[in-house]
């Protein structure tokens, strides 16, 4: 119904914002990633929207770009995945990360989101497998193949401690190593800082 809403940000919460359009306040459900990036109250904003109309509800779901909106629509097309679950997933993973998880059959990554069980994650993979790809060169490079063993063996004490901490949190050694290597200046950081920055990468933030 509404392709987008554009106006002044009147209210901002973790999963909701109000956009003032000529004196009319529009409630828009958003991801926590969007909430962190959209700006501050008083800023001019534009959100691409999906309208949910049901017998007893009328909800708008907004996204900062059409890519996230497109992924949201794909997710809610999966049986058992509603708008809230899709929003939860896109709060912890960006669209490219979701695509990669689907292509690589990564049930664990998808089921980290609130409301997405391992069973539901499996359905997402099965039903979206042929509907997503990593054709964009930058995206393909972002999710390049597995990290070599030699890269991990070159880790210093701080990097090794951060790796052990990530593995203890449930992440695989391969994805933990890749996250650490993605942190700028990882060779010089202490394990605590490295752990924090690596978790942000793993969460897709």
Secondary structure, DSSP 8 states (H G I E B T S, - for coil): --SEEEEEEEEE-SSEEEEEETTEEEEEE--HHHHHHS--TT-EEEEEEEEEEETTEEEEEEESSHHHHHHHHHHHTSTT--HHHHHHHHHHS-HHHHHHHHHTT-HHHHTTSTT--HHHHHHHHHHHGGG----SHHHHHHT-S---HHHHHT--HHHHHHHHHHHHTT--HHHHHHHHHHSTTGGGS-HHHHHHHHHHHHTT-
